[in-house]
Amino acid sequence: MKNWLPIFLIYSTTTFAASATYLEVPVTYHPKAGVVENVKKECQIEEMLAKRVGDVLGKQNASGKGTIEAGADSAGDQVLRLQITHVLGVGGGAWSGPKAITVIAELLENGKLTRQTKINRWSVGGVFGAFKGTCTILDRSAIAIGKDMGRWVKNPAYKIVEEPAPKDAAPSEVSPPEAVAPESAVIQSSPQVIDAVAPKSEKTE
C-alpha cells in the first residue's frame, strides 16, 4: 500500500492541477464606452488594468506570467478578456468627485466563453486623497479590480458584489445607465455564463 502512495500523489497532482489563467492584452474599450477623452489619453486606463490584473494572475500562475497577446495560442489555459465600458472621472483629482472604472470580464477556455461578469470599483483616493490626481485615484480602482478578478477566475462560486457609490457621489453618478452587451462573443443563455451585464456609456462632464 505504501508503494502506491507516491504514484497516487503524482497522478493526482497531474490530473487535478488547475490550468493557468492569462489576461488577454491589450485590454480594450467597448465602442460605446463612456469616458472623458482627456482622461482616456492621459491615464491610459487599459494599461493600468493590464498591469494590475496581469500582476495578480502572474502571482497565481506557476509560470509567473500573467498576460497573453490577443490571438496567441493559449495552449489549453484559460484566458480572461476585459472590456472597459465606463470610466467615471474628470480632471481635478479628488476635488472633482469620486472616480470609478467599470469593465465586462469574460473567461474563455479553448476560445469558448465559459463565464462572464461585470465589475465596477469606486475610489475617492484613500488617505491624502485630496492631494492625488485623477489617474492616481483611477489606478486604485484598477488595483481593486485586479484583486477581485484574481478571486473570480480561481473560484467559479465567487460572486462579484456591486460596490456602493461613495456618500459624496452625485446622484447622476450613481444612477445605473442602460445595459450594453460586450462587443466580442455572443452571450449564451446559460445562467453560469452571465453574472451581470455592463452599463451603457454616460457622459462624464
Secondary structure, 3 states (H helix, E strand, C coil): CCCHHHHHHHHHHHHHCCCCEEEEECCEEEEEEECCHHHHHHHCHHHHHHHHHHHHHHHHCCCCCCEEECCCCCCCCEEEEEEEEEEECCCCHHHHCCEEEEEEEEEEECCEEEEEEEEEEEECCCCCHHHCCHHHHHHHHHHHHHHHHHHHHHCCCCCCCCCCCCCCCCHHHHCCCCEECCCCCCCCCCCCCECCCEECCCCCC
